[in-house]
Amino acid sequence: MRSLLVRGLREEGYEAQGYATGSELLRRLAETVADLFVIDIGLPDTDGRDVCQAIRAQGIASPVLFLTARDSLSDRLSGFHVGGDDYLSKPFAFAELLARVEALLRRGGVERSVEAGGLILDPAKHAVTCGDVTAPLTPTEFRLLAKLAASPGEAIRRRALIETGWPHGAVVYDNTLDAYIARLRRKVCALPGAPQIVTVRGVGYSLQ
């Protein structure tokens, strides 16, 4: 399917490139500026939603169109919560994908900012690296840190963090989020020179 999509987009005049895994795509981000990403959620090495979060954590705001065989409400909402812009369920017609791509490109664009204090998030390994030190993360910790890293210096509300970290409809108590943030804070603190997770009273948390 990847090769068919790449060929079809090229025939429509787009400069398209396909990658087999999320890790391969993330390795190539520094080499090229993409106007749009089409990401399959069911990648061989990771969840496409984690790849989207890693892209957002690097300050890349290019639109993301998710492809997936899963079409439940919770799956669709989780895709939007991690920074996705549109959602197309398999099987789909190429004409519909093309229409969605064109619509996203009309309303979107590429914006880049500096990395959040040098943090590099790896969704395939569920790990964060700063300098030469790497810390492993649980999937929930990864999603929470990616959400914070996508908007460094900004206060992220507790509700937004819960919506990103847990499936839609999950019962998550305040102290559950606080416990995850406390563990995540200890891991990030152990990385030399890494930004810190700061509590914003009455709002949520911020990566500074």
Buried (B, 14 or more C-beta within 10 A) or exposed (E): EEEEBBEBBEEEEBEBEBBEBBBEBBEEBEEEEBBBBBBBBEBEBBBBBBBBBBBBBBBBBBBBBBBBEBEEEEBBBBBBBBBBBBBBEEEEEEEEBBEBBEBBBEEBEEEEEEBBBBBBBBBBBBBBBBEEEBBEBEEBBBBBBBBBBBBBEEBBEBEBBBBBBBEBEEEBEEEBBEEBBEBBBEBBEEBEEBBEBEEBEEEBBBBB
